[in-house]
């Protein structure tokens, strides 16, 4: 697969993944709406950082030049 094609496929996968991730994070976060701040804070901190971890292999695959 060419470099440009990998980047295009990767972009579509990233958009689909982030859309699903946001939907799940909002659904879980809505259940925490009445919880105290010390319960909400770790959830939003983890949810705000962990979205990138599953995408790390995809980023490296997209960046390969051959």
mmCIF file as Biopython writes it, N, C-alpha, C and O atoms, coordinates in Angstrom:
data_model
#
loop_
_atom_site.group_PDB
_atom_site.id
_atom_site.type_symbol
_atom_site.label_atom_id
_atom_site.label_alt_id
_atom_site.label_comp_id
_atom_site.label_asym_id
_atom_site.label_entity_id
_atom_site.label_seq_id
_atom_site.pdbx_PDB_ins_code
_atom_site.Cartn_x
_atom_site.Cartn_y
_atom_site.Cartn_z
_atom_site.occupancy
_atom_site.B_iso_or_equiv
_atom_site.auth_seq_id
_atom_site.auth_asym_id
_atom_site.pdbx_PDB_model_num
ATOM 1   N N  . UNK A ? 1  ? 0.855   -1.174 0.000  1.0 0.0 1  A 1 
ATOM 2   C CA . UNK A ? 1  ? 0.000   0.000  0.000  1.0 0.0 1  A 1 
ATOM 3   C C  . UNK A ? 1  ? 0.900   1.235  0.000  1.0 0.0 1  A 1 
ATOM 4   O O  . UNK A ? 1  ? 1.896   1.289  0.721  1.0 0.0 1  A 1 
ATOM 5   N N  . UNK A ? 2  ? 0.551   2.190  -0.786 1.0 0.0 2  A 1 
ATOM 6   C CA . UNK A ? 2  ? 1.375   3.390  -0.885 1.0 0.0 2  A 1 
ATOM 7   C C  . UNK A ? 2  ? 1.225   4.271  0.356  1.0 0.0 2  A 1 
ATOM 8   O O  . UNK A ? 2  ? 0.291   4.122  1.145  1.0 0.0 2  A 1 
ATOM 9   N N  . UNK A ? 3  ? 2.163   5.176  0.494  1.0 0.0 3  A 1 
ATOM 10  C CA . UNK A ? 3  ? 2.174   6.076  1.651  1.0 0.0 3  A 1 
ATOM 11  C C  . UNK A ? 3  ? 0.899   6.919  1.706  1.0 0.0 3  A 1 
ATOM 12  O O  . UNK A ? 3  ? 0.299   7.070  2.771  1.0 0.0 3  A 1 
ATOM 13  N N  . UNK A ? 4  ? 0.491   7.458  0.577  1.0 0.0 4  A 1 
ATOM 14  C CA . UNK A ? 4  ? -0.721  8.280  0.539  1.0 0.0 4  A 1 
ATOM 15  C C  . UNK A ? 4  ? -1.977  7.489  0.855  1.0 0.0 4  A 1 
ATOM 16  O O  . UNK A ? 4  ? -2.880  7.985  1.528  1.0 0.0 4  A 1 
ATOM 17  N N  . UNK A ? 5  ? -2.030  6.261  0.367  1.0 0.0 5  A 1 
ATOM 18  C CA . UNK A ? 5  ? -3.198  5.411  0.646  1.0 0.0 5  A 1 
ATOM 19  C C  . UNK A ? 5  ? -3.249  5.040  2.122  1.0 0.0 5  A 1 
ATOM 20  O O  . UNK A ? 5  ? -4.323  5.033  2.723  1.0 0.0 5  A 1 
ATOM 21  N N  . UNK A ? 6  ? -2.083  4.728  2.717  1.0 0.0 6  A 1 
ATOM 22  C CA . UNK A ? 6  ? -2.057  4.420  4.155  1.0 0.0 6  A 1 
ATOM 23  C C  . UNK A ? 6  ? -2.528  5.608  4.974  1.0 0.0 6  A 1 
ATOM 24  O O  . UNK A ? 6  ? -3.265  5.438  5.944  1.0 0.0 6  A 1 
ATOM 25  N N  . UNK A ? 7  ? -2.116  6.795  4.600  1.0 0.0 7  A 1 
ATOM 26  C CA . UNK A ? 7  ? -2.549  7.987  5.334  1.0 0.0 7  A 1 
ATOM 27  C C  . UNK A ? 7  ? -4.053  8.206  5.195  1.0 0.0 7  A 1 
ATOM 28  O O  . UNK A ? 7  ? -4.711  8.593  6.161  1.0 0.0 7  A 1 
ATOM 29  N N  . UNK A ? 8  ? -4.604  7.964  4.011  1.0 0.0 8  A 1 
ATOM 30  C CA . UNK A ? 8  ? -6.042  8.144  3.802  1.0 0.0 8  A 1 
ATOM 31  C C  . UNK A ? 8  ? -6.834  7.108  4.608  1.0 0.0 8  A 1 
ATOM 32  O O  . UNK A ? 8  ? -7.816  7.453  5.266  1.0 0.0 8  A 1 
ATOM 33  N N  . UNK A ? 9  ? -6.416  5.853  4.558  1.0 0.0 9  A 1 
ATOM 34  C CA . UNK A ? 9  ? -7.095  4.805  5.322  1.0 0.0 9  A 1 
ATOM 35  C C  . UNK A ? 9  ? -6.971  5.095  6.813  1.0 0.0 9  A 1 
ATOM 36  O O  . UNK A ? 9  ? -7.940  4.949  7.559  1.0 0.0 9  A 1 
ATOM 37  N N  . UNK A ? 10 ? -5.789  5.502  7.244  1.0 0.0 10 A 1 
ATOM 38  C CA . UNK A ? 10 ? -5.574  5.821  8.649  1.0 0.0 10 A 1 
ATOM 39  C C  . UNK A ? 10 ? -6.453  6.964  9.122  1.0 0.0 10 A 1 
ATOM 40  O O  . UNK A ? 10 ? -6.974  6.931  10.237 1.0 0.0 10 A 1 
ATOM 41  N N  . UNK A ? 11 ? -6.618  7.966  8.289  1.0 0.0 11 A 1 
ATOM 42  C CA . UNK A ? 11 ? -7.459  9.109  8.652  1.0 0.0 11 A 1 
ATOM 43  C C  . UNK A ? 11 ? -8.911  8.683  8.852  1.0 0.0 11 A 1 
ATOM 44  O O  . UNK A ? 11 ? -9.573  9.143  9.783  1.0 0.0 11 A 1 
ATOM 45  N N  . UNK A ? 12 ? -9.405  7.806  7.983  1.0 0.0 12 A 1 
ATOM 46  C CA . UNK A ? 12 ? -10.776 7.324  8.107  1.0 0.0 12 A 1 
ATOM 47  C C  . UNK A ? 12 ? -10.928 6.486  9.377  1.0 0.0 12 A 1 
ATOM 48  O O  . UNK A ? 12 ? -11.923 6.617  10.091 1.0 0.0 12 A 1 
ATOM 49  N N  . UNK A ? 13 ? -9.946  5.628  9.662  1.0 0.0 13 A 1 
ATOM 50  C CA . UNK A ? 13 ? -10.000 4.793  10.859 1.0 0.0 13 A 1 
ATOM 51  C C  . UNK A ? 13 ? -9.954  5.666  12.119 1.0 0.0 13 A 1 
ATOM 52  O O  . UNK A ? 13 ? -10.682 5.413  13.079 1.0 0.0 13 A 1 
ATOM 53  N N  . UNK A ? 14 ? -9.105  6.681  12.109 1.0 0.0 14 A 1 
ATOM 54  C CA . UNK A ? 14 ? -9.004  7.584  13.260 1.0 0.0 14 A 1 
ATOM 55  C C  . UNK A ? 14 ? -10.330 8.303  13.500 1.0 0.0 14 A 1 
ATOM 56  O O  . UNK A ? 14 ? -10.789 8.386  14.640 1.0 0.0 14 A 1 
ATOM 57  N N  . UNK A ? 15 ? -10.939 8.815  12.457 1.0 0.0 15 A 1 
ATOM 58  C CA . UNK A ? 15 ? -12.220 9.512  12.614 1.0 0.0 15 A 1 
ATOM 59  C C  . UNK A ? 15 ? -13.313 8.584  13.130 1.0 0.0 15 A 1 
ATOM 60  O O  . UNK A ? 15 ? -14.108 8.971  13.987 1.0 0.0 15 A 1 
ATOM 61  N N  . UNK A ? 16 ? -13.354 7.359  12.609 1.0 0.0 16 A 1 
ATOM 62  C CA . UNK A ? 16 ? -14.362 6.403  13.076 1.0 0.0 16 A 1 
ATOM 63  C C  . UNK A ? 16 ? -14.116 6.026  14.533 1.0 0.0 16 A 1 
ATOM 64  O O  . UNK A ? 16 ? -15.055 5.972  15.327 1.0 0.0 16 A 1 
ATOM 65  N N  . UNK A ? 17 ? -12.861 5.767  14.887 1.0 0.0 17 A 1 
ATOM 66  C CA . UNK A ? 17 ? -12.529 5.401  16.260 1.0 0.0 17 A 1 
ATOM 67  C C  . UNK A ? 17 ? -12.854 6.540  17.227 1.0 0.0 17 A 1 
ATOM 68  O O  . UNK A ? 17 ? -13.458 6.310  18.275 1.0 0.0 17 A 1 
ATOM 69  N N  . UNK A ? 18 ? -12.457 7.760  16.882 1.0 0.0 18 A 1 
ATOM 70  C CA . UNK A ? 18 ? -12.712 8.881  17.787 1.0 0.0 18 A 1 
ATOM 71  C C  . UNK A ? 18 ? -14.204 9.151  17.954 1.0 0.0 18 A 1 
ATOM 72  O O  . UNK A ? 18 ? -14.650 9.525  19.039 1.0 0.0 18 A 1 
ATOM 73  N N  . UNK A ? 19 ? -14.964 8.966  16.900 1.0 0.0 19 A 1 
ATOM 74  C CA . UNK A ? 19 ? -16.415 9.134  17.005 1.0 0.0 19 A 1 
ATOM 75  C C  . UNK A ? 19 ? -16.993 8.129  17.999 1.0 0.0 19 A 1 
ATOM 76  O O  . UNK A ? 19 ? -17.784 8.493  18.870 1.0 0.0 19 A 1 
ATOM 77  N N  . UNK A ? 20 ? -16.598 6.871  17.867 1.0 0.0 20 A 1 
ATOM 78  C CA . UNK A ? 20 ? -17.084 5.838  18.788 1.0 0.0 20 A 1 
ATOM 79  C C  . UNK A ? 20 ? -16.588 6.092  20.206 1.0 0.0 20 A 1 
ATOM 80  O O  . UNK A ? 20 ? -17.338 5.911  21.165 1.0 0.0 20 A 1 
ATOM 81  N N  . UNK A ? 21 ? -15.336 6.508  20.348 1.0 0.0 21 A 1 
ATOM 82  C CA . UNK A ? 21 ? -14.761 6.762  21.664 1.0 0.0 21 A 1 
ATOM 83  C C  . UNK A ? 21 ? -15.502 7.891  22.378 1.0 0.0 21 A 1 
ATOM 84  O O  . UNK A ? 21 ? -15.797 7.791  23.569 1.0 0.0 21 A 1 
ATOM 85  N N  . UNK A ? 22 ? -15.797 8.949  21.656 1.0 0.0 22 A 1 
ATOM 86  C CA . UNK A ? 22 ? -16.503 10.085 22.252 1.0 0.0 22 A 1 
ATOM 87  C C  . UNK A ? 22 ? -17.908 9.677  22.674 1.0 0.0 22 A 1 
ATOM 88  O O  . UNK A ? 22 ? -18.375 10.076 23.741 1.0 0.0 22 A 1 
ATOM 89  N N  . UNK A ? 23 ? -18.582 8.891  21.852 1.0 0.0 23 A 1 
ATOM 90  C CA . UNK A ? 23 ? -19.939 8.449  22.201 1.0 0.0 23 A 1 
ATOM 91  C C  . UNK A ? 23 ? -19.918 7.626  23.485 1.0 0.0 23 A 1 
ATOM 92  O O  . UNK A ? 23 ? -20.756 7.816  24.366 1.0 0.0 23 A 1 
ATOM 93  N N  . UNK A ? 24 ? -18.956 6.709  23.588 1.0 0.0 24 A 1 
ATOM 94  C CA . UNK A ? 24 ? -18.855 5.876  24.794 1.0 0.0 24 A 1 
ATOM 95  C C  . UNK A ? 24 ? -18.464 6.728  26.002 1.0 0.0 24 A 1 
ATOM 96  O O  . UNK A ? 24 ? -19.032 6.558  27.082 1.0 0.0 24 A 1 
ATOM 97  N N  . UNK A ? 25 ? -17.508 7.636  25.837 1.0 0.0 25 A 1 
ATOM 98  C CA . UNK A ? 25 ? -17.062 8.475  26.953 1.0 0.0 25 A 1 
ATOM 99  C C  . UNK A ? 25 ? -18.196 9.375  27.456 1.0 0.0 25 A 1 
ATOM 100 O O  . UNK A ? 25 ? -18.346 9.568  28.663 1.0 0.0 25 A 1 
ATOM 101 N N  . UNK A ? 26 ? -18.979 9.916  26.550 1.0 0.0 26 A 1 
ATOM 102 C CA . UNK A ? 26 ? -20.110 10.759 26.954 1.0 0.0 26 A 1 
ATOM 103 C C  . UNK A ? 26 ? -21.176 9.925  27.659 1.0 0.0 26 A 1 
ATOM 104 O O  . UNK A ? 26 ? -21.771 10.376 28.637 1.0 0.0 26 A 1 
ATOM 105 N N  . UNK A ? 27 ? -21.415 8.726  27.172 1.0 0.0 27 A 1 
ATOM 106 C CA . UNK A ? 27 ? -22.411 7.864  27.810 1.0 0.0 27 A 1 
ATOM 107 C C  . UNK A ? 27 ? -21.985 7.495  29.226 1.0 0.0 27 A 1 
ATOM 108 O O  . UNK A ? 27 ? -22.794 7.537  30.153 1.0 0.0 27 A 1 
ATOM 109 N N  . UNK A ? 28 ? -20.721 7.134  29.391 1.0 0.0 28 A 1 
ATOM 110 C CA . UNK A ? 28 ? -20.231 6.803  30.728 1.0 0.0 28 A 1 
ATOM 111 C C  . UNK A ? 28 ? -20.205 8.055  31.603 1.0 0.0 28 A 1 
ATOM 112 O O  . UNK A ? 28 ? -20.595 8.007  32.770 1.0 0.0 28 A 1 
ATOM 113 N N  . UNK A ? 29 ? -19.751 9.164  31.049 1.0 0.0 29 A 1 
ATOM 114 C CA . UNK A ? 29 ? -19.685 10.410 31.804 1.0 0.0 29 A 1 
ATOM 115 C C  . UNK A ? 29 ? -21.045 10.907 32.252 1.0 0.0 29 A 1 
ATOM 116 O O  . UNK A ? 29 ? -21.162 11.533 33.305 1.0 0.0 29 A 1 
ATOM 117 N N  . UNK A ? 30 ? -22.072 10.634 31.465 1.0 0.0 30 A 1 
ATOM 118 C CA . UNK A ? 30 ? -23.408 11.075 31.863 1.0 0.0 30 A 1 
ATOM 119 C C  . UNK A ? 30 ? -23.903 10.312 33.095 1.0 0.0 30 A 1 
ATOM 120 O O  . UNK A ? 30 ? -24.710 10.835 33.864 1.0 0.0 30 A 1 
ATOM 121 N N  . UNK A ? 31 ? -23.430 9.101  33.282 1.0 0.0 31 A 1 
ATOM 122 C CA . UNK A ? 31 ? -23.794 8.347  34.484 1.0 0.0 31 A 1 
ATOM 123 C C  . UNK A ? 31 ? -23.068 8.875  35.722 1.0 0.0 31 A 1 
ATOM 124 O O  . UNK A ? 31 ? -23.479 8.607  36.850 1.0 0.0 31 A 1 
ATOM 125 N N  . UNK A ? 32 ? -22.005 9.614  35.508 1.0 0.0 32 A 1 
ATOM 126 C CA . UNK A ? 32 ? -21.244 10.184 36.627 1.0 0.0 32 A 1 
ATOM 127 C C  . UNK A ? 32 ? -21.669 11.612 36.954 1.0 0.0 32 A 1 
ATOM 128 O O  . UNK A ? 32 ? -21.030 12.270 37.775 1.0 0.0 32 A 1 
ATOM 129 N N  . UNK A ? 33 ? -22.728 12.097 36.331 1.0 0.0 33 A 1 
ATOM 130 C CA . UNK A ? 33 ? -23.128 13.494 36.492 1.0 0.0 33 A 1 
ATOM 131 C C  . UNK A ? 33 ? -23.431 13.857 37.939 1.0 0.0 33 A 1 
ATOM 132 O O  . UNK A ? 33 ? -23.148 14.981 38.354 1.0 0.0 33 A 1 
ATOM 133 N N  . UNK A ? 34 ? -23.987 12.961 38.702 1.0 0.0 34 A 1 
ATOM 134 C CA . UNK A ? 34 ? -24.328 13.269 40.086 1.0 0.0 34 A 1 
ATOM 135 C C  . UNK A ? 34 ? -23.252 12.860 41.078 1.0 0.0 34 A 1 
ATOM 136 O O  . UNK A ? 34 ? -23.399 13.060 42.284 1.0 0.0 34 A 1 
ATOM 137 N N  . UNK A ? 35 ? -22.177 12.291 40.568 1.0 0.0 35 A 1 
ATOM 138 C CA . UNK A ? 35 ? -21.116 11.816 41.453 1.0 0.0 35 A 1 
ATOM 139 C C  . UNK A ? 35 ? -20.278 12.997 41.955 1.0 0.0 35 A 1 
ATOM 140 O O  . UNK A ? 35 ? -20.263 14.055 41.326 1.0 0.0 35 A 1 
ATOM 141 N N  . UNK A ? 36 ? -19.595 12.825 43.063 1.0 0.0 36 A 1 
ATOM 142 C CA . UNK A ? 36 ? -18.722 13.895 43.571 1.0 0.0 36 A 1 
ATOM 143 C C  . UNK A ? 36 ? -17.542 14.146 42.620 1.0 0.0 36 A 1 
ATOM 144 O O  . UNK A ? 36 ? -17.207 13.307 41.784 1.0 0.0 36 A 1 
ATOM 145 N N  . UNK A ? 37 ? -16.932 15.309 42.771 1.0 0.0 37 A 1 
ATOM 146 C CA . UNK A ? 37 ? -15.848 15.701 41.874 1.0 0.0 37 A 1 
ATOM 147 C C  . UNK A ? 37 ? -14.673 14.737 41.929 1.0 0.0 37 A 1 
ATOM 148 O O  . UNK A ? 37 ? -13.998 14.541 40.919 1.0 0.0 37 A 1 
ATOM 149 N N  . UNK A ? 38 ? -14.411 14.130 43.081 1.0 0.0 38 A 1 
ATOM 150 C CA . UNK A ? 38 ? -13.256 13.242 43.182 1.0 0.0 38 A 1 
ATOM 151 C C  . UNK A ? 38 ? -13.500 11.890 42.506 1.0 0.0 38 A 1 
ATOM 152 O O  . UNK A ? 38 ? -12.579 11.084 42.378 1.0 0.0 38 A 1 
ATOM 153 N N  . UNK A ? 39 ? -14.724 11.646 42.081 1.0 0.0 39 A 1 
ATOM 154 C CA . UNK A ? 39 ? -15.023 10.480 41.247 1.0 0.0 39 A 1 
ATOM 155 C C  . UNK A ? 39 ? -14.965 10.876 39.777 1.0 0.0 39 A 1 
ATOM 156 O O  . UNK A ? 39 ? -14.468 10.116 38.946 1.0 0.0 39 A 1 
ATOM 157 N N  . UNK A ? 40 ? -15.468 12.058 39.456 1.0 0.0 40 A 1 
ATOM 158 C CA . UNK A ? 40 ? -15.487 12.524 38.074 1.0 0.0 40 A 1 
ATOM 159 C C  . UNK A ? 40 ? -14.092 12.872 37.557 1.0 0.0 40 A 1 
ATOM 160 O O  . UNK A ? 40 ? -13.763 12.583 36.406 1.0 0.0 40 A 1 
ATOM 161 N N  . UNK A ? 41 ? -13.280 13.487 38.403 1.0 0.0 41 A 1 
ATOM 162 C CA . UNK A ? 41 ? -11.960 13.942 37.959 1.0 0.0 41 A 1 
ATOM 163 C C  . UNK A ? 41 ? -11.097 12.818 37.398 1.0 0.0 41 A 1 
ATOM 164 O O  . UNK A ? 41 ? -10.560 12.978 36.302 1.0 0.0 41 A 1 
ATOM 165 N N  . UNK A ? 42 ? -10.935 11.693 38.086 1.0 0.0 42 A 1 
ATOM 166 C CA . UNK A ? 42 ? -10.116 10.621 37.492 1.0 0.0 42 A 1 
ATOM 167 C C  . UNK A ? 42 ? -10.688 10.073 36.187 1.0 0.0 42 A 1 
ATOM 168 O O  . UNK A ? 42 ? -9.939  9.740  35.269 1.0 0.0 42 A 1 
ATOM 169 N N  . UNK A ? 43 ? -12.018 9.980  36.105 1.0 0.0 43 A 1 
ATOM 170 C CA . UNK A ? 43 ? -12.610 9.475  34.869 1.0 0.0 43 A 1 
ATOM 171 C C  . UNK A ? 43 ? -12.274 10.393 33.699 1.0 0.0 43 A 1 
ATOM 172 O O  . UNK A ? 43 ? -11.818 9.924  32.656 1.0 0.0 43 A 1 
ATOM 173 N N  . UNK A ? 44 ? -12.495 11.692 33.859 1.0 0.0 44 A 1 
ATOM 174 C CA . UNK A ? 44 ? -12.247 12.611 32.750 1.0 0.0 44 A 1 
ATOM 175 C C  . UNK A ? 44 ? -10.756 12.741 32.442 1.0 0.0 44 A 1 
ATOM 176 O O  . UNK A ? 44 ? -10.383 12.942 31.286 1.0 0.0 44 A 1 
ATOM 177 N N  . UNK A ? 45 ? -9.907  12.631 33.450 1.0 0.0 45 A 1 
ATOM 178 C CA . UNK A ? 45 ? -8.464  12.667 33.206 1.0 0.0 45 A 1 
ATOM 179 C C  . UNK A ? 45 ? -8.024  11.440 32.412 1.0 0.0 45 A 1 
ATOM 180 O O  . UNK A ? 45 ? -7.252  11.555 31.460 1.0 0.0 45 A 1 
ATOM 181 N N  . UNK A ? 46 ? -8.512  10.278 32.803 1.0 0.0 46 A 1 
ATOM 182 C CA . UNK A ? 46 ? -8.142  9.049  32.096 1.0 0.0 46 A 1 
ATOM 183 C C  . UNK A ? 46 ? -8.760  9.018  30.700 1.0 0.0 46 A 1 
ATOM 184 O O  . UNK A ? 46 ? -8.086  8.664  29.733 1.0 0.0 46 A 1 
ATOM 185 N N  . UNK A ? 47 ? -10.022 9.383  30.591 1.0 0.0 47 A 1 
ATOM 186 C CA . UNK A ? 47 ? -10.688 9.384  29.286 1.0 0.0 47 A 1 
ATOM 187 C C  . UNK A ? 47 ? -10.061 10.403 28.340 1.0 0.0 47 A 1 
ATOM 188 O O  . UNK A ? 47 ? -10.049 10.201 27.126 1.0 0.0 47 A 1 
ATOM 189 N N  . UNK A ? 48 ? -9.548  11.481 28.884 1.0 0.0 48 A 1 
ATOM 190 C CA . UNK A ? 48 ? -8.935  12.508 28.047 1.0 0.0 48 A 1 
ATOM 191 C C  . UNK A ? 48 ? -7.555  12.156 27.540 1.0 0.0 48 A 1 
ATOM 192 O O  . UNK A ? 48 ? -7.075  12.765 26.584 1.0 0.0 48 A 1 
ATOM 193 N N  . UNK A ? 49 ? -6.906  11.183 28.161 1.0 0.0 49 A 1 
ATOM 194 C CA . UNK A ? 49 ? -5.554  10.801 27.769 1.0 0.0 49 A 1 
ATOM 195 C C  . UNK A ? 49 ? -5.528  9.460  27.034 1.0 0.0 49 A 1 
ATOM 196 O O  . UNK A ? 49 ? -4.756  9.280  26.092 1.0 0.0 49 A 1 
ATOM 197 N N  . UNK A ? 50 ? -6.354  8.540  27.457 1.0 0.0 50 A 1 
ATOM 198 C CA . UNK A ? 50 ? -6.270  7.161  26.957 1.0 0.0 50 A 1 
ATOM 199 C C  . UNK A ? 50 ? -6.810  6.966  25.546 1.0 0.0 50 A 1 
ATOM 200 O O  . UNK A ? 50 ? -6.675  5.870  25.002 1.0 0.0 50 A 1 
ATOM 201 N N  . UNK A ? 51 ? -7.403  7.954  24.941 1.0 0.0 51 A 1 
ATOM 202 C CA . UNK A ? 51 ? -7.901  7.778  23.586 1.0 0.0 51 A 1 
ATOM 203 C C  . UNK A ? 51 ? -6.761  7.520  22.602 1.0 0.0 51 A 1 
ATOM 204 O O  . UNK A ? 51 ? -6.961  6.860  21.582 1.0 0.0 51 A 1 
ATOM 205 N N  . UNK A ? 52 ? -5.575  8.031  22.898 1.0 0.0 52 A 1 
ATOM 206 C CA . UNK A ? 52 ? -4.465  7.919  21.957 1.0 0.0 52 A 1 
ATOM 207 C C  . UNK A ? 52 ? -3.740  6.586  22.037 1.0 0.0 52 A 1 
ATOM 208 O O  . UNK A ? 52 ? -3.082  6.194  21.073 1.0 0.0 52 A 1 
ATOM 209 N N  . UNK A ? 53 ? -3.839  5.878  23.154 1.0 0.0 53 A 1 
ATOM 210 C CA . UNK A ? 53 ? -3.077  4.637  23.315 1.0 0.0 53 A 1 
ATOM 211 C C  . UNK A ? 53 ? -3.402  3.574  22.261 1.0 0.0 53 A 1 
ATOM 212 O O  . UNK A ? 53 ? -2.468  2.994  21.708 1.0 0.0 53 A 1 
ATOM 213 N N  . UNK A ? 54 ? -4.657  3.289  21.956 1.0 0.0 54 A 1 
ATOM 214 C CA . UNK A ? 54 ? -4.930  2.291  20.915 1.0 0.0 54 A 1 
ATOM 215 C C  . UNK A ? 54 ? -4.542  2.755  19.512 1.0 0.0 54 A 1 
ATOM 216 O O  . UNK A ? 54 ? -4.387  1.933  18.609 1.0 0.0 54 A 1 
ATOM 217 N N  . UNK A ? 55 ? -4.387  4.050  19.326 1.0 0.0 55 A 1 
ATOM 218 C CA . UNK A ? 55 ? -4.046  4.574  18.000 1.0 0.0 55 A 1 
ATOM 219 C C  . UNK A ? 55 ? -2.540  4.604  17.739 1.0 0.0 55 A 1 
ATOM 220 O O  . UNK A ? 55 ? -2.120  4.852  16.608 1.0 0.0 55 A 1 
ATOM 221 N N  . UNK A ? 56 ? -1.734  4.359  18.745 1.0 0.0 56 A 1 
ATOM 222 C CA . UNK A ? 56 ? -0.281  4.439  18.590 1.0 0.0 56 A 1 
ATOM 223 C C  . UNK A ? 56 ? 0.243   3.525  17.472 1.0 0.0 56 A 1 
ATOM 224 O O  . UNK A ? 56 ? 1.037   3.986  16.651 1.0 0.0 56 A 1 
ATOM 225 N N  . UNK A ? 57 ? -0.165  2.251  17.405 1.0 0.0 57 A 1 
ATOM 226 C CA . UNK A ? 57 ? 0.305   1.414  16.288 1.0 0.0 57 A 1 
ATOM 227 C C  . UNK A ? 57 ? -0.171  1.925  14.924 1.0 0.0 57 A 1 
ATOM 228 O O  . UNK A ? 57 ? 0.544   1.810  13.929 1.0 0.0 57 A 1 
ATOM 229 N N  . UNK A ? 58 ? -1.364  2.480  14.885 1.0 0.0 58 A 1 
ATOM 230 C CA . UNK A ? 58 ? -1.872  3.024  13.626 1.0 0.0 58 A 1 
ATOM 231 C C  . UNK A ? 58 ? -1.041  4.210  13.170 1.0 0.0 58 A 1 
ATOM 232 O O  . UNK A ? 58 ? -0.746  4.334  11.981 1.0 0.0 58 A 1 
ATOM 233 N N  . UNK A ? 59 ? -0.658  5.083  14.092 1.0 0.0 59 A 1 
ATOM 234 C CA . UNK A ? 59 ? 0.180   6.228  13.745 1.0 0.0 59 A 1 
ATOM 235 C C  . UNK A ? 59 ? 1.516   5.771  13.172 1.0 0.0 59 A 1 
ATOM 236 O O  . UNK A ? 59 ? 1.992   6.346  12.193 1.0 0.0 59 A 1 
ATOM 237 N N  . UNK A ? 60 ? 2.129   4.749  13.761 1.0 0.0 60 A 1 
ATOM 238 C CA . UNK A ? 60 ? 3.409   4.276  13.245 1.0 0.0 60 A 1 
ATOM 239 C C  . UNK A ? 60 ? 3.230   3.597  11.885 1.0 0.0 60 A 1 
ATOM 240 O O  . UNK A ? 60 ? 4.088   3.734  11.012 1.0 0.0 60 A 1 
ATOM 241 N N  . UNK A ? 61 ? 2.140   2.875  11.696 1.0 0.0 61 A 1 
ATOM 242 C CA . UNK A ? 61 ? 1.860   2.250  10.400 1.0 0.0 61 A 1 
ATOM 243 C C  . UNK A ? 61 ? 1.659   3.318  9.319  1.0 0.0 61 A 1 
ATOM 244 O O  . UNK A ? 61 ? 2.142   3.176  8.195  1.0 0.0 61 A 1 
ATOM 245 N N  . UNK A ? 62 ? 0.946   4.378  9.670  1.0 0.0 62 A 1 
ATOM 246 C CA . UNK A ? 62 ? 0.704   5.442  8.706  1.0 0.0 62 A 1 
ATOM 247 C C  . UNK A ? 62 ? 1.981   6.163  8.313  1.0 0.0 62 A 1 
ATOM 248 O O  . UNK A ? 62 ? 2.096   6.644  7.186  1.0 0.0 62 A 1 
ATOM 249 N N  . UNK A ? 63 ? 2.938   6.245  9.219  1.0 0.0 63 A 1 
ATOM 250 C CA . UNK A ? 63 ? 4.156   7.006  8.969  1.0 0.0 63 A 1 
ATOM 251 C C  . UNK A ? 63 ? 5.241   6.266  8.208  1.0 0.0 63 A 1 
ATOM 252 O O  . UNK A ? 63 ? 6.235   6.870  7.805  1.0 0.0 63 A 1 
ATOM 253 N N  . UNK A ? 64 ? 5.064   4.959  8.005  1.0 0.0 64 A 1 
ATOM 254 C CA . UNK A ? 64 ? 6.075   4.205  7.260  1.0 0.0 64 A 1 
ATOM 255 C C  . UNK A ? 64 ? 6.121   4.654  5.825  1.0 0.0 64 A 1 
ATOM 256 O O  . UNK A ? 64 ? 5.084   4.964  5.241  1.0 0.0 64 A 1 
ATOM 257 N N  . UNK A ? 65 ? 7.290   4.694  5.250  1.0 0.0 65 A 1 
ATOM 258 C CA . UNK A ? 65 ? 7.467   5.217  3.894  1.0 0.0 65 A 1 
ATOM 259 C C  . UNK A ? 65 ? 7.571   4.152  2.808  1.0 0.0 65 A 1 
ATOM 260 O O  . UNK A ? 65 ? 7.784   4.511  1.650  1.0 0.0 65 A 1 
ATOM 261 N N  . UNK A ? 66 ? 7.436   2.875  3.113  1.0 0.0 66 A 1 
ATOM 262 C CA . UNK A ? 66 ? 7.584   1.918  2.014  1.0 0.0 66 A 1 
ATOM 263 C C  . UNK A ? 66 ? 6.432   0.980  1.871  1.0 0.0 66 A 1 
ATOM 264 O O  . UNK A ? 66 ? 6.437   0.127  0.984  1.0 0.0 66 A 1 
#
